[in-house]
């Protein structure tokens, strides 16, 4: 674990703003782990806000909704923030936000009567995925194959620069807790823990206040809520790391959290689940932190899915410096983009516009065995040895050094004084070993 | 702006610690002890230091030039090797010795193995061992402190070894003298206070860790006390630490990244091992001092330590 320069002060006190609607949205057919969706609309079709426009025939996938009303302009290949390119539905926005049918809002009593099956179905129908970055379809996570008794809400937000989760906790604490109550009900958890890093005192105060003021509001199933303040360190918000530091338990190597009776959900996901169940609103917009040293006025924006990030960047402009990198996500695990035309997808928690940091990995550098990567690896691996095995294409050796336990957090590359991109070499080894 | 965007894999940020920064920090921290050496033994010590550094840097440059490799003399590692080699020499050695030693350290002990990161033995110490084996007379002649002419003097450890003296008072030295460096010895090892200041700085910067030096020093001190020359539990703890090259070796040579273990636990094992061997050599061996040999022997054991001392992997019992 390492302490990183946080760079959160630029946006942590900025309330979430609505981004003006774009003229056109580019809604990619893959916004989740699992099968890519097929379009349900044709070019020229009128579409409404929140209309289902793509689906798939598979177990693991998530439905895709229109984030504006208007007309399908095209269905074409478009830059994708993670995949490089992907087919996308282009919708010409009429700016009217027309709805097909009135949203079904539910009162708290009505929600209280919903069974786990019904909640899961609403979550599925709303197209919700894990919004912390992994984008795993939530309805599957809400149906664990083994009994679960603990739910951990992930409010760590350990990546530098990002403040979207933090702002959401400050502004929508009650909604997040109502959403987490629904998750707890679905998975059958009795204890709910909320893990927040100690660099978010405002969020901690508000959540504490909500939990202590009227605990019965979110505990109609008899759940207990506990707040766990975590040391600010990266990767505190990694799922397995969070479980260890909140519960003092470890997920056995090669297993998943539900194997030890735990489910982890991100705060933004809980909020989306709240909106789906209480407001009848599918996932078509999300909070995105837009920041970086190239922007004059960084912000937290509520942006429609499918909005090209250029619109977000321009809204936070003017640019004070020429950017050399645009990153979707955080600086440790995010994806560098080749164009500002990539759209916001369901897992986009941040857009970073950075000038040249001077950081370059050195291709032919040799490890000097300084042992920093070994000391800082949150999993307890010896990254330099795995990387060396990977360079020599000794995949057997990489496997012996337990490369498959790596969670790709990037701490090893960060600490390396020789600027070797260790995590990249380890990812290569993982791919080879998995085959 | 589209065309100028850099696309690379994550992470997109890195710590400010880079190898040249670390190497030069160690180099500059160590200069204090060298300055003390020059103060104690005179300008001759400065000559030895300069020749040694020049020899190491020039050798590295020439070999990399000949092999058409990237020239890396600016990373400070060759200069640091040169500095450490000089610190392990007497100020009275003929000046061709640091020249030959520097060449041996870089050409044979470092570049022949593939350069920085690939060498098995600490280059400065291996070169010292080479010089000691080849020209023992020059290597064991030491100048008396604060005398301009080279009057040979034995080190305190050698005096004990030869049975010339049985206590500190017979040497005419106080612990304070030894702490400040008023004794015969290698030019960079005598001024303990200067070395400790540098060590504290590097520990604070997290460029070195306490495991190796503490394990090393306490083992030597503890064993010297328990199995003292004057009897069981009657040894001189402080003398064993302040004499010889223990402080220099423990903080600046045994902590060499390339030739020490990868885990902190392993580094502790390494330090204790160094301490054990040093004690055995000092007490029972043919040489009065064993710090450099103990580190070299433990260098050879590093792969074994790394094999058995591993960090616990998350989720593995």
Interface residues (C-beta under 8 A of the other chain):
Chain A: X2 X4 X5 X160 X240 X244 X250 X251 X252 X253 X254 X255 X322 X323 X324 X325 X326 X327 X331 X332 X333 X334 X335 X336 X337 X338 X339 X340 X352 X354 X356 X357 X359 X361 X364 X366 X367 X368 X369 X370 X371 X372 X374 X375 X377 X378 X379 X380 X381 X382 X384 X385 X402 X405 X410 X413 X414 X415 X416 X417 X418 X419 X421 X423 X424 X427
Chain B: X1 X2 X4 X5 X6 X7 X8 X9 X10 X11 X12 X13 X14 X15 X17 X18 X19 X21 X22 X70 X114 X115 X116 X117 X118 X257 X258 X259 X260 X261 X262 X263 X264 X267 X310 X311 X312 X313 X314 X315 X316 X317
